[in-house]
Amino acid sequence: MTAVPSWVPLEETKPAPMPLLLVQAFVNTWESDAGSDLLSDPETAGIWLHDAGLWDGDGAPSLEELRFAREVRESLRCLLAQNGGGPPPSAGELRPLQELARTCRLRIDIGSDAAIHLEPDPGDGLDGRLFALLLVIRDAREDGTWQRLKTCDNEDCRWAFYDRSHTQRGRWCDMAVCGNRIKNRNLRERRR
C-alpha cells in the first residue's frame, strides 16, 4: 500500500484513490468506536481541515461553521450508505448538500492546454472548501470510482471504506472486526 497523507486516519485500511480519499477522510472524521469527532472542537478541527486543504482561514473555524461541516459530513455518509446498497437519502438528509450547492460560487479556470477547471470561490470560506468535495464526487462519478466508496454495514461503525473487490460487493470496513461482529450477531440470533 502506498503512503497516505497525514490527514488520513491511521486506522484506514481501505483508502480510496486521490482525490476521492479526501471525501473518505472527511467522512471518517467521526469514529464511533473511539467516540471521537475531529469536527467538534474548533482548534482540532482547524488543524485537521488545514492539513486536508479544506481550511485556510485565520484562526479556527467557528462553532456554526463546524456544525454545518458535521451536517455535510453526515449527508455524505448517507450517500455512501446508498453506494453500499442502503436506501436513498431522504430530503432531510440531502438538505446540507443542497444548501452547500446553492450558496457557493464557482470559478472557472482555463489552462494553457484548453482544459476547463471548476474551483470553488475562495471567498466562500469553509463552505467553499466543502463545496470542493462535491466537485470531487462529480468527477468520481464520471470515472467510476464513486460507487466503490461505501460505509460499513455495521450500524455501530459506519466507517467509510473503498471497496477494491472485483465484484464491488464489499460490506464491511474490516472483515476481521466488523464483518466478524455482524456474522456472530446473526449467528446468535439464528440460534435463538
N, CA and C of each residue as an Amber inpcrd file, in Angstrom:
protein
   576
   0.8400000  -1.1780000   0.0000000   0.0000000   0.0000000   0.0000000
   0.8870000   1.2440000   0.0000000   0.5060000   2.2400000  -0.7800000
   1.2860000   3.4660000  -0.8330000   0.9880000   4.3210000   0.3930000
   1.8950000   5.2220000   0.6810000   1.7280000   6.1030000   1.8300000
   0.5340000   7.0200000   1.6050000  -0.1980000   7.2530000   2.6780000
  -1.3450000   8.1490000   2.5900000  -0.9890000   9.4510000   3.2920000
  -1.6630000  10.5400000   2.9410000  -1.3620000  11.8300000   3.5760000
  -1.5860000  11.7840000   5.0850000  -0.9670000  12.7110000   5.7850000
  -1.0260000  12.7440000   7.2500000  -2.4390000  12.9730000   7.7780000
  -3.3170000  13.5570000   6.9890000  -4.6770000  13.8400000   7.4560000
  -5.6070000  12.6410000   7.3120000  -5.1200000  11.5360000   6.8000000
  -5.9110000  10.3060000   6.6930000  -5.7400000   9.5410000   7.9980000
  -6.8430000   9.0680000   8.5900000  -6.7230000   8.3370000   9.8630000
  -5.7880000   7.1360000   9.7500000  -5.0250000   6.9020000  10.8000000
  -4.0890000   5.7740000  10.8150000  -4.8080000   4.4430000  10.6760000
  -6.0690000   4.3930000  11.0960000  -6.8550000   3.1580000  11.0370000
  -7.2980000   2.8090000   9.6170000  -7.0390000   3.6910000   8.6690000
  -7.5550000   3.4920000   7.3090000  -6.8480000   2.3350000   6.6240000
  -7.5870000   1.2510000   6.3940000  -7.0130000   0.0780000   5.7370000
  -7.4550000  -0.0420000   4.2910000  -8.4940000   0.6940000   3.9200000
  -9.0140000   0.6160000   2.5550000  -9.1780000   2.0220000   1.9800000
  -8.0340000   2.7100000   1.7070000  -8.1220000   4.0830000   1.2220000
  -8.5560000   4.1720000  -0.2390000  -9.3370000   5.1870000  -0.5140000
  -9.7620000   5.4880000  -1.8840000  -8.6000000   6.1520000  -2.6220000
  -8.6350000   6.1480000  -3.9340000  -7.6050000   6.8820000  -4.6810000
  -7.8200000   8.3900000  -4.5030000  -6.7610000   9.1480000  -4.6560000
  -6.8790000  10.6100000  -4.6050000  -7.6290000  11.0600000  -5.8540000
  -8.4040000  12.0730000  -5.8210000  -8.7480000  12.9260000  -4.6880000
  -9.9650000  12.4320000  -3.8840000 -10.5280000  11.2830000  -4.2650000
 -11.6830000  10.7480000  -3.5420000 -11.3260000  10.4230000  -2.0880000
 -10.0580000  10.2050000  -1.8290000  -9.5970000   9.9550000  -0.4680000
  -9.9530000  11.1190000   0.4580000 -10.0020000  12.3290000  -0.0760000
 -10.3690000  13.4900000   0.7280000 -11.8060000  13.3710000   1.2330000
 -12.7210000  12.9210000   0.3800000 -14.1130000  12.7200000   0.7910000
 -14.1690000  11.6290000   1.8610000 -13.4760000  10.5350000   1.6300000
 -13.4550000   9.4250000   2.5830000 -12.9170000   9.8850000   3.9380000
 -11.7920000  10.5820000   3.9500000 -11.2020000  11.0360000   5.2090000
 -12.1080000  12.0470000   5.9050000 -12.7770000  12.9030000   5.1450000
 -13.6980000  13.8680000   5.7430000 -14.8440000  13.1380000   6.4500000
 -15.4160000  12.1370000   5.7960000 -16.4990000  11.3630000   6.4130000
 -15.9720000  10.6450000   7.6600000 -14.7310000  10.1860000   7.6110000
 -14.1620000   9.4390000   8.7300000 -13.5800000  10.3310000   9.8330000
 -13.9220000  11.6220000   9.8250000 -13.5250000  12.4800000  10.9480000
 -14.3400000  12.1390000  12.1910000 -15.3880000  11.3630000  12.0220000
 -16.1610000  10.8400000  13.1510000 -15.9080000   9.3460000  13.2170000
 -15.5290000   8.8620000  14.3960000 -15.2640000   7.4350000  14.5770000
 -16.0730000   6.9420000  15.7670000 -17.0320000   6.0730000  15.4920000
 -17.9430000   5.6220000  16.5460000 -17.2410000   4.7810000  17.6030000
 -16.3410000   3.8840000  17.2000000 -15.6730000   3.0090000  18.1760000
 -14.9150000   3.8100000  19.2280000 -14.2250000   4.8500000  18.7980000
 -13.4470000   5.6650000  19.7280000 -14.2860000   6.7920000  20.3240000
 -15.4510000   7.0290000  19.7400000 -16.2880000   8.1290000  20.2020000
 -15.6510000   9.4830000  19.9340000 -14.8570000   9.5720000  18.8690000
 -14.1550000  10.8230000  18.5880000 -14.7350000  11.5140000  17.3560000
 -14.7070000  12.8300000  17.4050000 -15.1920000  13.6570000  16.3100000
 -14.2090000  14.8030000  16.1220000 -13.4400000  14.7330000  15.0510000
 -12.4380000  15.7690000  14.7880000 -13.0560000  17.1190000  14.4420000
 -14.3650000  17.1400000  14.1710000 -15.0200000  18.3960000  13.8050000
 -15.8460000  18.9790000  14.9500000 -15.5780000  18.5470000  16.1730000
 -16.3520000  19.0730000  17.3020000 -15.6520000  20.2390000  17.9920000
 -14.3460000  20.2050000  18.0490000 -13.5670000  21.2480000  18.7110000
 -12.9430000  22.1580000  17.6480000 -13.1270000  23.4800000  17.7440000
 -12.5910000  24.3870000  16.7190000 -11.0870000  24.2520000  16.4880000
 -10.2960000  24.1220000  17.5570000  -8.8420000  24.0170000  17.3770000
  -8.4540000  22.7330000  16.6460000  -8.9680000  21.5950000  17.1220000
  -8.6820000  20.3070000  16.4910000  -9.1840000  20.2870000  15.0520000
 -10.3900000  20.7790000  14.8460000 -10.9710000  20.8190000  13.5020000
 -10.1410000  21.7070000  12.5830000  -9.7190000  22.8590000  13.0980000
  -8.9140000  23.7700000  12.2840000  -7.6340000  23.1270000  11.7990000
  -6.9920000  22.3800000  12.6790000  -5.7480000  21.6990000  12.3020000
  -6.0190000  20.6450000  11.2370000  -7.0250000  19.7920000  11.4760000
  -7.3080000  18.7300000  10.5080000  -7.7390000  19.3300000   9.1680000
  -8.6610000  20.2910000   9.2050000  -9.1580000  20.9110000   7.9660000
  -8.0210000  21.6010000   7.2110000  -7.1240000  22.2710000   7.9330000
  -5.9890000  22.9260000   7.2870000  -5.0820000  21.8960000   6.6190000
  -4.7360000  20.8280000   7.3540000  -3.8670000  19.7870000   6.8060000
  -4.4800000  19.1310000   5.5740000  -5.8130000  19.0030000   5.5600000
  -6.5070000  18.3720000   4.4340000  -6.7640000  19.3540000   3.2890000
  -6.3990000  20.6170000   3.4800000  -6.6030000  21.6140000   2.4270000
  -8.0110000  22.1690000   2.3780000  -8.7580000  22.0000000   3.4630000
 -10.1410000  22.4790000   3.4850000 -10.3100000  23.7410000   4.3360000
  -9.2330000  24.2800000   4.8640000  -9.3280000  25.4820000   5.6910000
  -8.0420000  26.2850000   5.5530000  -8.1880000  27.5590000   5.2410000
  -7.0160000  28.4320000   5.2310000  -7.3320000  29.7620000   5.8890000
  -8.3920000  29.7600000   6.6690000  -8.7840000  30.9790000   7.3600000
  -7.8650000  31.2820000   8.5300000  -7.9800000  32.5140000   9.0160000
  -7.2340000  32.9040000  10.2080000  -7.9100000  32.2760000  11.4180000
  -7.1280000  31.6910000  12.2890000  -7.6890000  31.0700000  13.4720000
  -8.4280000  29.7920000  13.1480000  -9.3290000  29.4380000  14.0510000
 -10.0950000  28.2070000  13.9080000 -11.4700000  28.5130000  13.3230000
 -12.1070000  27.5080000  12.7020000 -13.4750000  27.7120000  12.2110000
 -14.4170000  27.9800000  13.3900000 -15.4950000  28.6810000  13.1050000
 -16.4780000  28.9760000  14.1520000 -17.2930000  27.7310000  14.4810000
 -17.9550000  27.7680000  15.6200000 -18.8220000  26.6590000  16.0080000
 -19.9340000  26.4580000  14.9870000 -20.4530000  27.5400000  14.4260000
 -21.5120000  27.4390000  13.4070000 -20.9730000  26.7900000  12.1330000
 -19.7680000  27.1630000  11.7160000 -19.1530000  26.5380000  10.5410000
 -18.9490000  25.0440000  10.7740000 -18.5280000  24.6870000  11.9730000
 -18.3070000  23.2720000  12.2820000 -19.6190000  22.5090000  12.3700000
 -20.6600000  23.1370000  12.8820000 -21.9700000  22.4850000  12.9200000
 -22.4010000  22.1340000  11.4930000 -22.2500000  23.0900000  10.5770000
 -22.6340000  22.8340000   9.1940000 -21.7260000  21.7860000   8.5520000
 -20.4340000  21.8250000   8.8650000 -19.4990000  20.8240000   8.3280000
 -19.9070000  19.4190000   8.7820000 -20.3330000  19.2770000  10.0260000
 -20.7840000  17.9640000  10.5180000 -22.0540000  17.5300000   9.7960000
 -22.9460000  18.4690000   9.5190000 -24.1590000  18.1320000   8.7650000
 -23.8120000  17.6720000   7.3560000 -22.8740000  18.3560000   6.7160000
 -22.4230000  17.9570000   5.3730000 -21.8050000  16.5650000   5.4420000
 -20.9910000  16.3240000   6.4560000 -20.3460000  15.0110000   6.6200000
 -21.3850000  13.8940000   6.7210000 -22.4180000  14.1030000   7.5370000
 -23.4290000  13.0570000   7.7100000 -24.2870000  12.8940000   6.4630000
 -24.4850000  13.9610000   5.7250000 -25.1970000  13.8690000   4.4560000
 -24.3850000  13.0320000   3.4640000 -23.0790000  13.2610000   3.4450000
 -22.2060000  12.4490000   2.5840000 -22.2230000  10.9850000   3.0200000
 -22.2640000  10.7480000   4.3330000 -22.3090000   9.3710000   4.8330000
 -23.5640000   8.6580000   4.3060000 -24.6750000   9.3810000   4.2140000
 -25.9120000   8.7920000   3.6740000 -25.7460000   8.4100000   2.2040000
 -25.0320000   9.2410000   1.4440000 -24.7700000   8.8980000   0.0390000
 -23.9080000   7.6450000  -0.0580000 -22.9240000   7.5370000   0.8330000
 -22.0500000   6.3610000   0.8160000 -22.7930000   5.1040000   1.2310000
 -23.7370000   5.2430000   2.1610000 -24.5490000   4.0900000   2.5570000
 -25.3630000   3.6000000   1.3660000 -25.8630000   4.5230000   0.5770000
 -26.6030000   4.1400000  -0.6280000 -25.6890000   3.4020000  -1.6040000
 -24.4290000   3.8240000  -1.7200000 -23.4800000   3.1180000  -2.5900000
 -23.3150000   1.6630000  -2.1630000 -23.4920000   1.4000000  -0.8650000
 -23.3590000   0.0410000  -0.3430000 -24.6560000  -0.7380000  -0.3680000
 -25.6860000  -0.2180000  -1.0080000 -26.9550000  -0.9240000  -1.1090000
 -28.0160000  -0.4350000  -0.1470000 -27.7140000   0.6200000   0.5950000
 -28.6870000   1.1790000   1.5200000 -29.7430000   2.0060000   0.7860000
 -30.7080000   2.5210000   1.5210000 -31.7700000   3.3090000   0.9000000
 -31.2520000   4.6550000   0.4120000 -31.9470000   5.2370000  -0.5490000
 -31.5650000   6.5880000  -0.9840000 -31.7420000   7.5660000   0.1750000
 -30.9050000   8.5920000   0.2450000 -31.0500000   9.5810000   1.3080000
 -32.3930000  10.2950000   1.2230000 -32.9290000  10.6300000   2.3820000
 -34.1860000  11.3820000   2.4260000 -33.9150000  12.8470000   2.0790000
 -34.9730000  13.5960000   1.8720000 -34.8400000  15.0250000   1.5710000
 -34.1080000  15.7350000   2.7070000 -34.4170000  15.3750000   3.9480000
 -33.7460000  15.9900000   5.0940000 -32.2670000  15.6530000   5.1500000
 -31.9300000  14.4190000   4.7750000 -30.5260000  14.0100000   4.7850000
 -29.7280000  14.7050000   3.6800000 -30.3840000  15.0420000   2.5790000
 -29.7170000  15.7220000   1.4700000 -29.6470000  17.2400000   1.6560000
 -30.4640000  17.7730000   2.5630000 -30.5650000  19.2230000   2.7280000
 -29.2110000  19.9220000   2.8740000 -28.2810000  19.4530000   3.7260000
 -26.9960000  20.1650000   3.8450000 -26.2180000  20.2410000   2.5300000
 -26.2370000  19.1710000   1.7530000 -25.5210000  19.1950000   0.4720000
 -26.2010000  20.1380000  -0.5140000 -27.5230000  20.1530000  -0.5030000
 -28.2470000  21.0610000  -1.3870000 -28.0140000  22.5150000  -0.9940000
 -27.9870000  22.7810000   0.3030000 -27.7080000  24.1410000   0.7820000
 -26.2950000  24.5580000   0.3800000 -25.3560000  23.6470000   0.5230000
 -23.9770000  23.9130000   0.1320000 -23.8930000  24.2400000  -1.3600000
 -24.5680000  23.4560000  -2.1790000 -24.5520000  23.6770000  -3.6280000
 -25.2040000  25.0090000  -3.9990000 -26.2210000  25.3950000  -3.2600000
 -26.9410000  26.6410000  -3.5490000 -26.1530000  27.8880000  -3.1600000
 -25.3940000  27.8030000  -2.0900000 -24.7700000  29.0080000  -1.5520000
 -23.3650000  29.2780000  -2.0540000 -22.6930000  28.3070000  -2.6440000
 -21.3060000  28.5000000  -3.0770000 -21.2250000  28.8950000  -4.5390000
 -20.1610000  29.6380000  -4.8320000 -19.9200000  30.0970000  -6.2010000
 -18.7360000  29.3320000  -6.7880000 -18.7650000  29.1970000  -8.0980000
 -17.6710000  28.5220000  -8.7980000 -16.8220000  29.5230000  -9.5650000
 -15.5490000  29.2020000  -9.6620000 -14.6430000  29.9230000 -10.5430000
 -14.2630000  28.9650000 -11.6550000 -14.1840000  29.4890000 -12.8540000
 -13.7540000  28.6770000 -13.9950000 -12.3620000  29.1340000 -14.3830000
 -11.4640000  28.1710000 -14.5120000 -10.0900000  28.4510000 -14.9000000
  -9.8080000  27.6620000 -16.1630000  -9.2340000  28.3200000 -17.1430000
  -8.8920000  27.6460000 -18.3990000  -7.3790000  27.5560000 -18.4830000
  -6.8860000  26.3320000 -18.5500000  -5.4490000  26.0980000 -18.6010000
  -4.8790000  26.3100000 -19.9880000  -3.5550000  26.3320000 -20.0640000
  -2.8830000  26.5330000 -21.3530000  -3.1710000  25.3870000 -22.3170000
  -3.5730000  24.2310000 -21.7810000  -3.9140000  23.0850000 -22.6230000
  -5.3960000  23.0960000 -22.9990000  -6.0860000  24.2050000 -22.7280000
  -7.5150000  24.4050000 -23.0130000  -8.4250000  23.5800000 -22.1120000
  -7.8530000  22.9880000 -21.0620000  -8.6770000  22.2550000 -20.1060000
  -9.4310000  23.2620000 -19.2370000 -10.6820000  22.9550000 -18.9810000
 -11.5120000  23.8340000 -18.1640000 -11.6190000  23.2250000 -16.7760000
 -11.2430000  24.0030000 -15.7690000 -11.2590000  23.5520000 -14.3790000
 -12.2750000  24.3650000 -13.5960000 -13.0800000  23.6790000 -12.8100000
 -14.0190000  24.3390000 -11.9080000 -13.4290000  24.3140000 -10.5170000
 -13.4700000  25.4450000  -9.8430000 -12.9590000  25.5430000  -8.4850000
 -13.9230000  26.3720000  -7.6650000 -14.0370000  26.0660000  -6.3740000
 -14.8760000  26.9130000  -5.5260000 -14.2410000  28.2880000  -5.3630000
 -15.0560000  29.2930000  -5.2380000 -14.5810000  30.6450000  -4.9990000
 -13.9700000  30.6960000  -3.6060000 -12.7130000  31.1140000  -3.4760000
 -12.0850000  31.1210000  -2.1530000 -12.7710000  32.0680000  -1.1700000
 -13.5570000  32.9920000  -1.6660000 -14.2710000  33.9160000  -0.7970000
 -15.4060000  33.2620000  -0.0280000 -15.7220000  32.0230000  -0.3430000
 -16.8180000  31.3250000   0.3220000 -16.3840000  30.6390000   1.6110000
 -15.1390000  30.8130000   2.0430000 -14.6660000  30.2740000   3.3130000
 -14.7440000  28.7570000   3.3900000 -15.0680000  28.2470000   4.5790000
 -15.1350000  26.8050000   4.7860000 -16.1850000  26.1760000   3.8830000
 -17.3170000  26.8470000   3.6980000 -18.3490000  26.3010000   2.8200000
 -17.8080000  26.0750000   1.4110000 -17.0130000  27.0290000   0.9120000
 -16.4290000  26.8690000  -0.4180000 -15.4900000  25.6890000  -0.4950000
 -14.7340000  25.4900000   0.5750000 -13.8230000  24.3490000   0.6030000
 -14.5970000  23.0390000   0.6780000 -15.6890000  23.0390000   1.4340000
 -16.5280000  21.8430000   1.4890000 -17.1840000  21.5900000   0.1390000
 -17.4940000  22.6630000  -0.5720000 -18.0690000  22.5310000  -1.9100000
 -17.1080000  21.7790000  -2.8360000 -15.8130000  21.9300000  -2.5890000
 -14.8170000  21.2150000  -3.3940000 -15.0320000  19.7070000  -3.3030000
 -15.5620000  19.2320000  -2.1660000 -15.8540000  17.8040000  -2.0300000
 -16.9110000  17.3620000  -3.0400000 -17.8880000  18.2370000  -3.2890000
 -18.9190000  17.9050000  -4.2820000 -18.3220000  17.8010000  -5.6820000
 -17.3320000  18.6410000  -5.9710000 -16.6630000  18.5590000  -7.2760000
 -15.8760000  17.2560000  -7.3920000 -15.2680000  16.8290000  -6.3010000
 -14.5490000  15.5430000  -6.2900000 -15.5350000  14.4070000  -6.5550000
 -16.6960000  14.4650000  -5.9080000 -17.7170000  13.4230000  -6.1050000
 -18.1940000  13.4120000  -7.5500000 -18.4260000  14.5930000  -8.1070000
 -18.8610000  14.6610000  -9.5140000 -17.8410000  13.9790000 -10.4260000
 -16.5650000  14.2750000 -10.2160000 -15.5210000  13.6630000 -11.0500000
 -15.4270000  12.1570000 -10.8090000 -15.5860000  11.7270000  -9.5570000
 -15.5120000  10.3020000  -9.2300000 -16.6820000   9.5400000  -9.8460000
 -17.8260000  10.1660000  -9.9330000 -18.9720000   9.5250000 -10.6010000
 -18.6460000   9.3000000 -12.0790000 -17.9870000  10.2710000 -12.6780000
 -17.6350000  10.1520000 -14.0960000 -16.5660000   9.0930000 -14.3460000
 -15.5940000   8.9670000 -13.4260000 -14.5250000   7.9900000 -13.6730000
 -14.8160000   6.6030000 -13.0890000 -15.9800000   6.4430000 -12.4390000
 -16.3990000   5.1330000 -11.9570000 -15.8910000   4.7430000 -10.5780000
 -15.2220000   5.6480000  -9.8730000 -14.7080000   5.2930000  -8.5500000
 -15.7080000   5.6010000  -7.4320000 -16.6520000   6.4800000  -7.6700000
 -17.5950000   6.8930000  -6.6300000 -18.3720000   5.7120000  -6.0490000
 -18.8640000   4.8140000  -6.8680000 -19.6940000   3.7110000  -6.4050000
 -18.9380000   2.7630000  -5.4730000 -17.6180000   2.8110000  -5.4960000
 -16.8150000   1.9380000  -4.6460000 -16.6170000   2.4980000  -3.2400000
 -16.9150000   3.7770000  -3.0450000 -16.7900000   4.3780000  -1.7170000
 -18.0980000   4.1530000  -0.9790000 -18.0250000   3.4320000   0.1450000
 -19.2230000   2.9790000   0.8620000 -19.0410000   3.1890000   2.3650000
 -20.1160000   2.9740000   3.0980000 -19.9980000   2.9260000   4.5560000
 -20.1400000   1.4760000   5.0000000 -19.4980000   1.1770000   6.0940000
 -19.5520000  -0.1520000   6.6790000 -20.9990000  -0.5020000   7.0150000
 -21.3960000  -1.7310000   6.7310000 -22.7610000  -2.1940000   7.0240000
 -23.0220000  -2.3780000   8.5200000 -21.9830000  -2.3430000   9.3230000
 -22.1520000  -2.4440000  10.7640000 -22.7310000  -1.1120000  11.2530000
 -23.9750000  -1.1280000  11.7120000 -24.6440000   0.0990000  12.1610000
 -23.8980000   0.7870000  13.2940000 -23.1170000   0.0440000  14.0470000
 -22.3500000   0.6240000  15.1440000 -21.0480000   1.2550000  14.6590000
 -20.7290000   1.1210000  13.3930000 -19.4600000   1.6020000  12.8530000
 -19.6750000   2.7470000  11.8520000 -20.1890000   2.4280000  10.6940000
 -20.4810000   3.3790000   9.6070000 -19.2360000   4.0710000   9.0460000
 -18.0600000   3.4620000   9.2130000 -16.7890000   3.9720000   8.6890000
 -16.8240000   3.9290000   7.1690000 -16.3090000   4.9400000   6.5180000
 -16.2450000   4.9550000   5.0610000 -15.0380000   4.1410000   4.5990000
 -15.2480000   3.2750000   3.6210000 -14.1600000   2.4690000   3.0780000
 -14.2790000   2.3950000   1.5690000 -13.1650000   2.1090000   0.9310000
 -13.1330000   1.9840000  -0.5240000 -13.1140000   0.5020000  -0.8700000
 -14.1310000   0.0650000  -1.5970000 -14.3050000  -1.3420000  -1.9520000
 -13.4770000  -1.6600000  -3.1930000 -12.3720000  -2.3430000  -2.9820000
 -11.4950000  -2.7210000  -4.0960000 -11.7930000  -4.1290000  -4.6130000
 -12.8290000  -4.7700000  -4.0880000 -13.1310000  -6.1350000  -4.5140000
 -13.5620000  -6.1560000  -5.9810000 -13.2860000  -7.2520000  -6.6150000
 -13.6090000  -7.3980000  -8.0380000 -15.1160000  -7.2480000  -8.2840000
 -15.9120000  -7.8050000  -7.3920000 -17.3640000  -7.7840000  -7.5780000
 -18.0170000  -6.5180000  -7.0270000 -17.2590000  -5.6910000  -6.3190000
 -17.7580000  -4.4680000  -5.6940000 -18.9150000  -4.7540000  -4.7290000
 -18.8080000  -5.8720000  -4.0230000 -19.8690000  -6.2510000  -3.0880000
 -19.3920000  -6.2200000  -1.6420000 -18.2850000  -5.5170000  -1.3810000
 -17.7760000  -5.3960000  -0.0220000 -18.8070000  -4.7270000   0.8800000
 -18.8750000  -5.1950000   2.1320000 -19.8930000  -4.6770000   3.0380000
 -19.3230000  -4.0860000   4.3130000 -18.0720000  -4.4280000   4.6490000
 -17.5250000  -4.0030000   5.9310000 -16.1880000  -3.3040000   5.7370000
 -15.9240000  -2.3810000   6.6410000 -14.6390000  -1.6800000   6.5870000
 -13.4910000  -2.6300000   6.8950000 -13.7690000  -3.6220000   7.7400000
 -12.7600000  -4.6010000   8.1120000 -13.4650000  -5.9220000   8.4090000
 -13.2140000  -6.9130000   7.6050000 -13.8660000  -8.2080000   7.7660000
 -13.5490000  -8.8280000   9.1290000 -12.3150000  -8.6720000   9.5790000
 -11.9080000  -9.2850000  10.8410000 -12.5880000  -8.6500000  12.0480000
 -13.0080000  -7.4040000  11.9250000 -13.6420000  -6.7320000  13.0560000
 -15.1470000  -6.6410000  12.8200000 -15.5580000  -5.7570000  11.9320000
 -16.9990000  -5.5370000  11.7240000 -17.6870000  -6.7340000  11.0800000
 -17.0530000  -7.3180000  10.0860000 -17.6540000  -8.4840000   9.4450000
 -17.8660000  -9.6040000  10.4430000 -16.8810000  -9.8270000  11.2830000
 -16.9710000 -10.8570000  12.3150000 -18.0750000 -10.5450000  13.3210000
 -18.1530000  -9.2820000  13.7490000 -19.1890000  -8.8790000  14.7080000
 -20.5870000  -9.1620000  14.1540000 -20.8070000  -8.7700000  12.9130000
 -22.1300000  -8.9430000  12.3000000 -22.4380000 -10.4240000  12.1080000
 -21.4710000 -11.1870000  11.6150000 -21.7050000 -12.6220000  11.4100000
 -21.9910000 -13.3270000  12.7370000 -21.2540000 -12.9690000  13.7870000
 -21.5160000 -13.5660000  15.1040000 -22.8780000 -13.1410000  15.6430000
 -23.2370000 -11.8820000  15.4590000 -24.5430000 -11.3920000  15.9030000
 -25.6620000 -12.1360000  15.1810000 -25.5010000 -12.3060000  13.8590000
 -26.5120000 -13.0330000  13.0780000 -26.6010000 -14.4920000  13.5070000
 -25.4680000 -15.1130000  13.8030000 -25.4530000 -16.4890000  14.2590000
 -26.1860000 -16.6280000  15.5950000 -25.9270000 -15.7310000  16.5280000
 -26.6130000 -15.7680000  17.8160000 -28.1240000 -15.6080000  17.6440000
 -28.5330000 -14.7180000  16.7460000 -29.9780000 -14.5070000  16.5070000
 -30.6220000 -15.7480000  15.8990000 -29.9130000 -16.4260000  14.9890000
 -30.4580000 -17.6400000  14.3910000 -30.5880000 -18.7510000  15.4190000
 -29.6560000 -18.8390000  16.3650000 -29.6740000 -19.8810000  17.3810000
 -30.7950000 -19.6640000  18.4030000 -31.2360000 -18.4270000  18.5650000
 -32.3290000 -18.1510000  19.4820000 -33.5910000 -18.6900000  18.8920000
